[in-house]
Structures are given as C-alpha cells and as structure tokens.
Amino acid sequence: ISLVLALVIVLLFNPLRDANPFFHVMEFVWMMSGSAQVDWIAQFNKRMIEYSNRGIVHGAYGFRWRGHFHVDQVRNVVNLLKAEYSSRRAVIAMWDPAYDWVPGHNDYPCNTHVYFRTTDEQLDMLVCNRSNDAVWGMTGANLVHMTMLHELVALESRIPIGVYRVISNNLHI
C-alpha cells in the first residue's frame, strides 16, 4: 500500500473527521443537476447554508459544470471525446473572472479546471486547484466528487477510466 493511499484511508475513515459518505454521494447528485440553490443539498448537510448567499452557492461546481457559462460542459466533453477520442480540448472550467473577482461571497471555486485526455487507451483526468485543503477538500469532498465525475465521463465516452491527478497551487491543512 502506498503512503498516499494509506493517508487517504486514514483521513477518510478517521472518526474525528466524521465524514458522511451519503452526503458526498447526494452532493454529487446535486452537482450533476446543475443547481446552485442550497435548499435541496442542505437537507443532507445543514452546514451548506454557511456557503450560500441568500440561498445560492456562488461557487457551486455543478452549476459551473452544467449551466453557468450557458453551456453544459460535461455533455460537451463527453460528445467531444466520442467524436475525437484523443482531443486535447476536453476541458471543464469552474473559475470565472467576471464573477469570482467580485468580493463578498461565502464561497469561491477552489477547483478551477478539469482536463481530460486519452493516454494508453484510457481516459485520464487532471484537476487543477487554486487552493486545496488536504483533509476536507483533496482527500474529502474532492476525492469523491471528482472521481465520480471521472467515472461518469469515462463511462459516457466509452473510454476505460485511467489515472486521476491533482495539482494544487496552495495545498494546506
């Protein structure tokens, strides 16, 4: 077992962390719906309200993926990979300078981009972060949501799942 895998297991199953796998699955369902409204997801974790402004989560990844840029980026990536197996344009953006340079929101996207590429007949995924908490983000919510996104895109694209990588500009605990 690798040191990184051991760390992930310790962090995910540490009773002090009190991770709720059901919440993470439901949060991915919420993300895939493309919603930024906090009411539905708050049923599963009341703390989500803390990240909202008047009921809207400003940096909601699912909304950024599915509608914020007036395009369904997930669907477009899948369609692109189906048409052009080795495309280098399979990118999902989550950072929007027009919205995210504006101060005063309770949540800003920490993950900024997701890149997909086919190598060795498998679909690899690279997630870039401007800031990433090792416990709550990288080995917590992000590990669940991003690997589920990776699996979904690979399945829909009919490309076997490959390697998941993360780059964090500012990794912290």
N, C-alpha and C positions, 0 to 999 in steps of 0.2 A: 504494500500500500504506500502510495507516495505521501510525502509530507503535506502537500497541498490538499489532497483528498482527506487525509486524517484531520487537518484543520477544519475543513468544510463540515465533516461529520460531527466533530466536537461542537462547532458553532451552531449547526442546525438542530442538534438534539440536546443541547445544554438546557437543563430545566430553568436556569436563571434567565435565559433568553426568552422563554415562554413563547416559542414560535407556534403559530397556528396554521398548519398546512391547509385546512379547509378555507381559511380566509384567503390565502395566497391563490388557491385554485379559483375561488369566486372573484378575486380581483382580476385574474386573467380573463375570466368570462366578461367582466365589466369592461376591461380594456378592449377586447375584441368587439364589443358592442359599439365602440367609438364614443362613449359617453364621457363627459367631463362633470356631470352632475353628481354630487356626493350622496344624495339621499339613498339610492339603492345600495351602494357599497358600504355605507355607514351602518347598515343592518348587521354586517358581519364584523365590523371593527369601528366602534364609535370614535376612535382617535382620528379617523379620516377627516372628520369635520374640522379638526385643527389645521388641516392643509388646504381648506377651502376658503374662498372669499364669497360671501353671500350665496353659498350652496354650489359654487363652481370651483373645481380643482384646476387652477391655472395651468399647471404643468402636466396634466393627465396624459400619460403616454398613449393610451388607446385613442383618445381624441386626436392627438398629434398624428398617430398612425393612420386613422381612418377618415378624418374629415377636416381637421384644422387648416390644412393647406388646400382645401377644396378638391382633394383627390384622395382616393383610397390607396395609400402607399403599399399596404400589404397585398392587396389584389394586384396592383401594378407590378410588384416584384415577382409574384407568382406567374403572372402572364408573361412577363419578360423572360423568366427562366425557362418556361415551357417553350417559348419561341426561339430563344437564343441561349442554349444550355450553358455556355461559357461567358455570358455577358459580364462586363465589368461595371455596369451601370445599375446593378441591383442594390439600391441604397434606400434606406428609410431615414428621414431626418426628423429630429424632435426639437431641436433648438431653432427658434425663430427670432432673429434680432429685432424685428418690428414689435414684438410683444415682450420679449424677455429682457430687453434693456430697460424696460419700464419698472421702476421700483414700487414696492408696496404690496406685492403678492405674498401669500403664505407658502407658495410652492413654485419652484422653477425646475425645469428638467435637469437632472444630473446626467442622465444618459443623453448624448447629443446626436449620435448617428449609429446606425446598424448597417454593416456591409456584408453582403452575401457573395460568395464566389465558389465556383466549382473547381476542385482540385482532386486529382486521383479518383475521378468518377464519383466524388462525394461533395455535398454542399456544406461548405464551411461558413461560419458566421463570426464576425468581429464586431464587438460592441465598444464604442468609444464613450468615455465619461469625462466631464469637466471636473467632477468631484464625486468621490465614491467612498462610502463608509464600509469598511471591511466586514463588520458584523451585520448591520441592518440592511445594507444595500447589496454589496458584491456577493456575499455568501448567504444572504437572506432573500429579500424580495426579488432582486435582480436575477439571482440564480434560478429561481422558479419561473419568473415571467419570461425571461429571455430564452431560456432553454425550451420553454413551451412554444414560443414564437418560432424558434429554430426548427423544432419538430413539425409544427404546422406548415411552415413554408416548404420544408423538405418533402413532406407528405403530399401537399397540393401540387408541388412542382414535379413530383415523381422522380426525385433525385435522392439517393440514400444520404442520410444525415452524416455529416462529417464533424470537424473539430469546432468547438466553441472557444473563442478567445475574447479577452477583455483587456482594454487599455484604459488605465485610469491616470489622468493628468495629476490629480490630487487625491491620493489614497490616504484615508485616515481612520482612526478608531474612535 
